[in-house]
Amino acid sequence: MSRKFKVIFQPAGRRGEIEEGTTILKAAQQLGVDLEALCGDKKVCGKCKVRIEEGYSEKDNLESGMAHITPLEPTAEELKHIKPEDGPGIRLACSCEIHGDLKVFVPERSRAGKQVVRKAAGELTIALDPAVKKYPLTMTPPTLHDMTTGDYERVVKAMEDIYGIKDLKFDFEVLLQLQDALRNGNWTITLTVWQGKEIIKVEAGHVDVCYGLAVDVGTTTCVGYLCDLSTGKVINTESMMNPQVPYGEDVMSRITYAMTNPEGLKTMQNAIITGLNEIINKVCAEVRKDGANPGYAIDDLTIVFNTAMHHIFLGLNPIYIGRSPFIPAVQKSLDIKARDLGLKINQGSFIHVLPIEAGFVGADNVGVLIAREQYFQDDMVLVIDIGTNGELLLGNKDRVCSTSCATGPAFEGAQIKFGMRAAPGAIEKVRIDPITKEPQYKVIGKADWHTHIEGKINAKGICGSAIIDVIAEMFKAGIIDKTGKFVPDAKTNRVRMDAADGKPEYVLAWAEETSINQDVTVTQGDVRALQLAKGALYAGVKLMMQKMGIKNIDRVELAGAFGSHIDREASLCLGLFPDVPIEKVVVVGNAAGDGARMTLLNKSKRIEADERARWVEFVEIATEPTFEKEFMQAMHIPHMKDKFPNLKTMLEEQKAPIASSIKG
C-alpha cells in the first residue's frame, strides 16, 4: 500500500493527502487548485511554476522542503524556464514528484483561475478637502535684477502672494527638479502641496488632475482604490491575495514566522511592498501611459490594516504584540515618505498610516469606526468586520467598545476539508430541502443554480459564504443538531461515514458534478471548525454587552469582503451574533476601505481617526473570567441558552421543522 503525504497549496488554501510519487501538478488537479499547464504535462510550456516552501510550519504541523520531492535539483527541461528573477525554490509542478509533506505556493502568474477578491468601492458622502492639492503657478521670467533671489525663494513668495500659503518647504528631491520644470514649462509649473506645509511634486505646465490611493491590507486580501482627489470619484480598483499568505494564514502564524526565521520579518515586509507596487502599477495603467512609472501619478496614499500587518509593513518587530500584554510599537497615525518604504508612487509623497486602537485592534478597525460613525448615532449598533481576524465595534453616541476575536481562517475556507477561497469553481451559495435533504448550490463563474454542464466551470470546493450557508441549511434540515453533531438517522444517502476517519459527512456535490472528480463533502470536522469561529465571535459580543451593561442590540452591520457576501438569515440562524430582527441586519461593504478613502478625501477625518482611536474603549476578552463559559455556550447553534425570538418567528414563517428547538 502506497504512502500518502500532506500537501498544502497556497494561496488557494487547498490541502489534502496525496499518494507518494504523484507529481505536484497532478496533486494540484486532484485538490482543485487552478494551476496553469498549457502543454498538457509535456514539460515544454513552463507555465506551472511553483515555489517549494522550506522549513517547519508550526500551525500546520508540517515540515516542507526540496528534500521531499524528486528530482532534488531542477532538470535540464526545468532550467529552460526557471529564471533568476523567479526567486528561490521555484520548480515546475509537472516535473516534481512528491515524497514527503509539502507546502507549495502558486505564484499569481501560474494561477489559471484568478482569485475573486470582493472589495468593491461603495458610494461615499463626504466633504472634499484632501491633504494634497495642486496649485498652478505662472512666474515672470527672471532678469538680471533677480540675481539675488533663487528659484526656490521666488516660488515660495509667489505661493504666499497668490494663494496665501506661508512658510512652504520643498521636499529636497523635488527641489532638485524645480529649475528644469520652470524652464521646460515656460515659467508655468504646477506644485503639489501636502497639508499646506510641503511641496511634494513639481510639474512643468498646468496640471489639473490629482490622484490618491486608499489601500486596505487584510490578512488574506489587499485592495487599492484609485481616487480623483478633485472629484472624490473612484477611478479604478485593483485587488490581490496578500502575498504574505505563504508565511502563515493568520496573524499569529506570521508573527511566529517572524520570530523563528532570521530574515522572516524582512521577507514578509518585502512581499507586501512588492504586492502593493503591483497594485499601484495596475491601478494606474489607464491614467499614465507615457512610459513613465505609472505610480508617479499618485500624489497621496492612505492605508489601513490590522496591527500585525501594520507592524510587518513598517518593518516593526511584531513579536511583542504576539505576547502579553500585546503592546504595539506605535499607536498614533504616521506620515512616512513613500521612498522610505519603497512604494513606487510620487517619491516626495507621504504614506498616511491610520492609528491603532490597542493590541490586535488595528488601523482597519479605526477605518471601520470613522466610516460607520457609531459615535454620532442613537441606536445601539454592532459592527462586525469578519475575516481571518474578527473585529467588533459596539456602541452609540455615548460610548463605543471594541475588541478582536481570533476567529481563524475557517470563514475564508481554510481548515475546511473542501474549503477554498472565492475563485471560479467555488460553491458560494447553498440551499437544502428540509424534506428530501437534497441541496442546490451556486458556483462562482456560473450564473445558475447547479446543473452539470460539460465544459463549464463546475464545483471544486466551498468558499466562506457557502460554509455559513451549508451548515445553517444542514441545521434547518435536521442533518445536524444544535450541538453541531450529525443526526444519527437523517434519512438521506447524502449522509455517510468518511472512509478516512469514520466520522459522518454530508455530500454536497457528487463527483460527477465536480471538476475534481471526487465528492465535495461537509464533514463533522468542518462543522466544528465553524462552531469554533462563530463561538469566538459571539462570545466577544456578549462580553462587550456585559461590559456596557446592555441586554439588546438595535442593529447589526456586517462589514468586510466576507461579511458583505454571507447570507443574513444563515448568519442569524447559526448564531454569529445575538438575536435581532432580520431587517436590522445590514450589509455595509468594505467599511475599513471606506475609512481609508475618507481620510484620503478629507484631511479632517485623519484628525477624527486619531481622536476616536483614543476615545473608543478596548475590551480584552481573552482575559475575561467568563470568556470560556460564554465561548462554550456560543458553540451551540444558535446558542445554548440565549433566546432568539426573531429567529424563531422567521423559521416558523418558513415552516422549518427546527423552529421548535429555538428558544423564543
N, C-alpha and C positions, 0 to 999 in steps of 0.2 A: 504494500500500500504506500503510495507516494506521500511525502510530507507536504504540509501546507504552511505558508508564511503570511504574516500580516503585512498588508501593503496599504499605505495611505497616500492618496493623491491630493495635493493642494494646488490652487486654492479652491477646487471644487468641493473639498471636504468628503469625498467618497473614500470608503475603506472596505476591506474585506479580506478573507482568507483565500490565498491563491496557491495553486499547486506548484511545487518545485519544478523548475525547468521551463515555466511559462515565460514568454517574453513580456517586457514591460508594456509593449503596445497591446498585446492580447489581454493582459491584465486590465489595462485601461478600458478596453472594449467590453470586457466582462462586467466591469463595475460602472459602465455607463459614463465614463469620462470622455469628454469631447477632445480628442487629440488628432491633429491633422496627420493624415497618412495617404497622401495623394497617389503614391506609386503602388499602393496595394501590397505593402510589406516586401517590396523588391530592393529596398535599401539604396534607392537612387535619388529620391526627391529631397531628402534631408529636412523634411518638414516636421518630423516627430521628435524634435529636440526636447529633452527634459533635463532637469538638474537633480542629481542624486544628493540628498541631504546627508551630511556626515554628523555622527555623534548620537548621544543618548537623549531621547525626549522623555522627560520625567512624566509629563502629563499623559502621554500615550503608552508609557512603559515599553518603549521600543528603541532598540539600537539599530541605526541605519548607517549605511556606508557602501563605498565601492567594493569592499570585500565581500558583499552579499550578492554580487552579480558576476556573471561571466559573459564575455572575457573581462579580465580585470582592467586591461588597458584598451583604449579605442582601437578599433580595427582600421585597416587602410581605407575601407569604404566609408567609415565614420569620419576619418580625418579629412576627407574631401569636403565635408560640410561643416565641421566644427571649426570655428574661427576664434582667435584670441579674444576678440571683443565679446564673445558669448559669455566669458567668465569661467570660473572653475566649476568642476563637477558636471559638465554638460556631456550627455551621451545621446545616441539615437535610440529611441524606445524599441524600434524594431530589431535592433542588433544585440540587445542585452537580455539574458535570461536571469530569472530570479532564483537565488539560492540562499535566501535569508530574509529577515524582516526589512522592509524598505519604507522610507518616506520620500516621495517623489514630487517635485514641484514642476508644474507645467507652465512655462512662460507664456505670456499673452499671445505672442506670435504663433505659438504651437497649438492654440486652442481653436478647435473647429466651431464650437458653439459658444458664442460670446455671452458673458455674464450679463444678466439683466439687473442693473442697479437702479432701483426705483426711488429716485430722489428728485422728482421734477420740481421746478420752482413754482410756487403759488403766487397769487396776487398779494401785493403789499400796499397798504395805505400809510404813507409816511412823508413828512415834510422833507424836501430835498435840500440838504445842507452838508455836502460831503467834506471830508477833511482835506481833500485835494481839489484844487481848482486851477483852471488855466486863465492866464492873463496875456492878451496880445499887447504888444508894445512896439510903437514905431518911434525910433530915435532920429534926432537930427545928426547927420554925419559929422564927426568931429573935424575941427580945423586946427591950425597951429595954435590958436588961442586956448585950445583944450588940452595942451600938452601936460598940464599938471593934474589932470583928472583921468583916472583909468576907466576902462570899460565897466568894471565891477561897480565903481562908485557912481558912474553916470546912470547905470541901470537901476541901482538901489534908490537913487534920488528920484528917478522918473516914476518908479513904483509908488513912492511916497506922495509925489506931487499929483499923479493921475488917479491912483486907487486908494490913497490914504493908508497904505500898509507900511508901517515903520519898522526899522531895525531888522530888515531882512538879511539872512545869511545865505551864502552859497554852499551847497554840498561841494566838496573840493573837486571831485571828479566831474561835476557839472561845470564848475568854473573853468576847467581845462578845455571845455568845448565852447565857451562863450565867445571868444574872439572870432572863430570861424563862423559860428551861427549868425552873428551880427552881420558879417560881411557877405556871407552866402545868401542871406535873406534880404540884402539891400537895405539893411538897418531896420528891418521889421523882424521881430522874433516873438515867440510865444513862450512864456515862462509858466512852468507848473509849480505851484506853491503848496507846501504841506502845512496845515494848521496856521496859516498866516505867519509862519516863522522862518521857513527854509525853502530855498529854491532847489527843487529836486530834479528838474529837467529843463533844458533849453532847446528849442527847436527853431530852425530858420523859417521865416514866413509866418503866416496867420493860420493857426491850427485850432479848430473848434472842439473836436470830439475828445472826450476824456474817458478812459476806461478804468474800471476797477474789477477786482476778482474777489468774490466771497467763497471761502473754502470750508468744507465740513469734512474732517478726517475722523471716520468711525473706526472701530476696531476691525471691522470686516470690509467696509467700503469707503471710498473717498469720492467727493463730488466738488466741482468748481462751477460757480455761476458768474459768467462774464456780464458785467452791467455797464450800461452807458450812464456815466455819472451826471450827465447834463439832463437826462430824462428819467433816470431810475429804472429803465426797462432792462430786462434780462435779454441779452443779445444771443447768448449761446450757453449751453450746459454740457459739460463732459464729466464722465464718471468712470471709475475703475475699481477693481478689487484692491484693497490695501496691500501693497507689496510686502508688508511685514508678516502676512499670514503664514508663510513657511516657517517662521520662527516661533509660532505659537498662535492658537486660535483665539485665546482670550488674553486679557491684560496680565494676569498672574504668570501665564506661560512665557510671555515676552519679558517680564521682569526677571523671571528665572533664567531666561536665555542671556540677558544682560549680565546677570550675576555669575553664571557658570562658564561664560566664554570671554576670554580676554579682550577680544575685539567685538563682542556682541553688541554693545551699545552703538558703536560706530557703524557696524554693519547695518543695523536697523535704521539708524538715522540716515545713512546714505540711501537706503532703499526707499524711504518715504520722500526724501528730497528728489530722487530720480523720478519717482512716480508722479509727484506734483509737477515737475518740469514737463512730463509727458502731457499732463492735463493742460498746462499752460500753453504748450505748443498747439495742441489740438483745438483748444477753445478759441485761440487767436487766429487760426488758419484763415478764416474768412475776412478778417479785418486788417491783416497785414500780409500783403502779397508782393512786397518789393524786394524780397530776397534777404532782408534783414532778419535778425532774431525776432520771431513773432511776438514773444513775450514782452519785447520793448514797448509795445503799445499799452501795457498795463502800468498805470501810474500809482495804484494803491491796492493793497491786499489785506483782507481781514480773515482770521482763521479761528476755528473752534475745534476742540477735540476733548476727549476725556483726559484725566490727569496723567495717566501712564503714557498716552500718545503725545501729550504736551511735553513731557519731560524728554522722551526719546527724540522728538522733533528738534528740540532745542539743544540736545546733547547733554542734558542734565541727568545725573545718575538716578535711575528710578528705584534703586534698592531700598531707599528709606521710606518710600510711600508703600512698599510691599510688606513692611513690618510695623508693628505697633510702636508708636502712636500714629503712624501713617502721615507724617509731616511732609508736605511738598516743599520744594526748594524755594518757590516764589508763588505768591497768590495774586498779586496785583497784575494789571494788564501791562503789556510790554510793547514798545515800539522799537523794532530792530531793522537795520538796513538789510535790504534784500541780498546784497552782495556778501554780507557776513554769514548768511545761511546757505548761500549757493543757489538761491531761487532765481531763475532766469527771466525776471521782469526788468523794468527800468531799474538800473542798479543804484540810482540815488534814492529810490522809493523806500518807504518803510513797510514792514510787515507788522500789522497790529494784531497782537495776540490777546484775546479776551481773557479776563481774570478767572481764577479758580475759586470755587466756593470753599471747599475743605476736603481733605483726604481724597477719596475717589469720586467726589462730585466736582466735575471739571468745568472747563470753559464751555463745553457743549451744553451743559445744563444751564449755565448762565445765558447762553443763546436762547434756549427754550424759555427761560424766565422772562427775558426782556421782550421776547416775541409774543408770548401769551398774556403778559401783564396781569397776572392774578392780583397783584398788589393795587390794582385800580378797581377791582370787582367786588360786588356784594356777595355773590354766590360763593359757597364753599366748593372749590374746584380741585379735582385731582388730575394732574397731567402726568401721563406715563410715557416715557421715551423708551420703547422696548427695543433691545438689541442684544448683543453679546453681554453687555452690561446694562442692566435695567436701572434707570434713574427716575426718581419720583419727586414731584412738587405738589404740596397740598396746602391750600390756604385761600385767603381773600385779602381785602384791603387792610385788614387789621394785623394779619400775621401769616407768614408762609414758612413752612418747614420743607426741608429737602433731605433725601437720603439716596443711597446707592445700593442696589441688590445684585449679588453675584448670581444672575440667572443662568450663566453659562451659555454655550453655543447651541443648545438644543433648539431654540427658536430659529436659529439660522440653518438648521438641517444637520448639524454635526451631532454626534452621539446618538444618532438615529440610524438604524440598520440600512435603510434605503434613503436616508436623508441626503439632500444636496442643496446647493444654493439655487437661487432663482435664475435658471437658464433654460433655453429651449429643451423640451423633453421633461421638465419637472412638472409633476402634478401640483397645481396651485389651488384648486377648489375641489371639495368633496361633498357629496350628499349620499346618505344611506337610507334606503327604505326601511322603516321600523318594523314592517311586517315580514318582508321577504329577506331582509338583511343584505339586499343587493346594492352595490354602490354605483354612483355616477361620478365622473370626475372631469375636470378641465385641465388641459396640458398647455403650458406656455409654448406658444408657437402655433397653436391651433385655435380657431375661433369657436368651435362647437364643443359641446359636452361629448365625452369619449365615444368614439367609434373607430375601430381599427381600419385605417385606410393605407393600403400599401404605398410606400414611397413618401408618406407624410411623416411628420415628427410624432413619434409615439412615446409613451411613458417610459422613463428610465429611472425615476426616483421621485422623492417627495420633498418639496421645499417648505419653509417655515409656516407660511399661511395655511397650507394644506395639512400640516401636522396638527395645528389648532383645530381645523375643520374636522378631520377624520376622527380624532379622539373624542371631540364633543359629539359627533354623529354616532360613534360607537356606544357612547354612554346613553344617548337618547334612544338608540335602537335596542338597548338591553344587552349588548355584546359584552360590555364591561360594567361592573357595578360602581357604586360611589367610592369604594376604596381603590378603584383602578384595576381590580382583578378581573380576569375573564370569567364570564358566567359559565358554569360547567356545561350546560346544555343550551347552546344558543340556537339550535335547530337550523343550522346552515353549514354547507360543506366548505364555506369560506373560513371557518374557524377550525384550526387543526393544530397539531403539535409540531413545533420546529424540530426538524431532524437533528440539528446541531446541539441544542441544549435541552430538548424535551419539554420546553415551555410553550404555552399556547401563542398563536399568532393569527392575524386576520389577513386574508388575501385581498388586497385592494385591486390589483390588476394581475390577471393570469398571464403567463409567459407569452402566449401568442398575441397579447395586446401590447406588449412592450417592445422596445428596440434593443433590449439587452438579453432577450430570450430566456428570461427567468421570471418567476413570480415576484411582484413587488408586494411586500407584506408589511404589516404593522405588528410589532412584537410586544410581548409583555415588558421587555426592557425599554422599548420606545415610550410606552405609556408611563413608566416610572421616571424616565428622563424628563418628560414634560411635566409630570407632577412635581418633581424637584424644582424645576424652573418656576412654575406658576406658584408653588408654595412659598418660595423666597419672595416673590413679588407681592403676594397677598399679605404675607407676614410683615413686610416693610410698611405697607399701607396701614395695617392695623396698629402697629406700634406708633406710627405718626399720629393716627387718630387719637390714641390713648394719650400721647404727649400733649395734644392740643385740647383734650377734653371734649371731643365731639363724638356723636353717635352716628351721624348720617352725612352723606356727601350729596351735593346738589347736581354735580355734573362731572363726567369723566371725559377727558380729552386724550385720544390716542395719537401719539406723535412718532416721528421717525419713519424710515422706509418700511420697516416691518409692521409697525403699528398702523401704518396707512393702508395696509393690504390684508390685514386679518379681518375675519367676519365678526361684526359686533355681537351678534347673537351667540356665536360659538364661544367667543371670549367670555361673555357673561355666563354662559352655561358651564364652562369649565371652572369658573371662579377665579379669573385672573385678577379681579378687583371686587370690592363689596357691591351689593345689590343696589342698582339704580334703575329707573325706567329706561327702556331701551332707547327711547328718543333722546335721552340725556347722555347717551354715549356718542361722542362725535369724533370724527377723524380730522386732524388738523395738519397733516402733511409733515414735511421735514422742518419742524419748528427750530431745531438747532441751526440749520442752514438759513432759515428766515432771520434769526437773530444776527447771524454773521452778515447777512445782506443789509439789515437795518443799520448796523454800525458802519457799514461801507457807505451808505447813502445819507446818513445823518450823524455828524460827529457828536451831537448831544447824547446819542444813545450809548456812546462809549463811556461817557461820564456816568450815565444811568446804570450801565453794566457794573462799573466799579462800585458804585454806591449800593446797588441792590445785592451784589455778591456778598457784601459785608452785612447787609441787613437781614437776609434770609437766615433762618435758624437750621443748622445742620444737626441731624439726628443720627448717631452711630448705633444702628440697630443690632449689630453683631454682639455688642457688649451688654445689651438689654437683658436682664434676668429672665424675662418671659419670652424671649425670642424663640427658643427651642419649642416651647409649648405652642406658640402661635404658628410656627412653621409646621409642626406635625398635624395640627388641626386643619391647616390650609392645604395639606396634601390631598384631602378628600375632595371629591367632585360633587357640588361646587365647594362645599366646606363641611367640616364635621359638625359644627354647632351653630354657626351663624345662619340667620334666616334670610331667605331670598324670595320675598313675596312677589316682586315684579317678574322674576324669572319663572316662578310657579304659575302665575297668571298667563304669561306668554306661552308656556308649554301646554297649559290646559287649553288655550285657544287653538293651538296646533294639534290638539288631541294626541299628544305624545304620552305613551304609557308611563314614562319615567316621572311625569309630573307629580304623581302621588308620593314619590320618595323625597321631594324637595320640601324643606321646611318653609312655611309661609309666614 
